[in-house]
Amino acid sequence: MNTNERVIVLDIDGVACEHAKAICEWVAEQYGVSSTADDVTTWNHNFGPVTFVQAVETCYQDGEFILKMEVTPGFHVFLNKLSRIAKVVFASGRKESQDFTRLWVRKNFGEFETFFVKRKADIQCSYIVDDYLPEVETGVQEGKMCFLFKRPWNDNDQTKSVIRQLSRAYFVESFNEILTLLEPVYE
């Protein structure tokens, strides 16, 4: 199969990289507030002296911070397998440090096209992997198959209810689960 026939958009923050872990480490260093990514159960989690959103706005202006973020465990293997069956592109809603973000992708994974968009559904693709429910909802509305990667900030009854109502969306806990769901598509 020609991998250019199908395009899969992979979100960066929360899917390819451990951005919440990096933010929590920065908050601990800056404010002495100990927390983990598991504590971040909402996008605007309040650490006390700073919210998650405020920390993101500060940290994402720092190219060195971007370059130090860790790759999500298991992502390299997933990307390798996925790249064999489809064209893979990365996408982010980041407004700051786009050059450093591209460098992070290149340093960790090699040469992949990286988009910076408000809506990932606007990218010509068949599939979207994201950790943000509104991106998945929009993708499904645009006719794409979408995978919502389970994270503490989206693991709730409301999210599960919405996903059950969407015919082309899956709430997944692992990269292998995505590959398994894609198998029938590529056989």
PyMOL commands that set and color helices and strands:
alter all, ss='L'
color gray80, all
select helices_A, chain A and resi 3-5+19-31+37-39+52-59+63-68+75-85+98-109+120-122+133-141+157-165+175-186
alter helices_A, ss='H'
color red, helices_A
select strands_A, chain A and resi 7-11+87-92+114-116+127-130+145-149+169-172
alter strands_A, ss='S'
color yellow, strands_A
deselect
rebuild
show_as cartoon
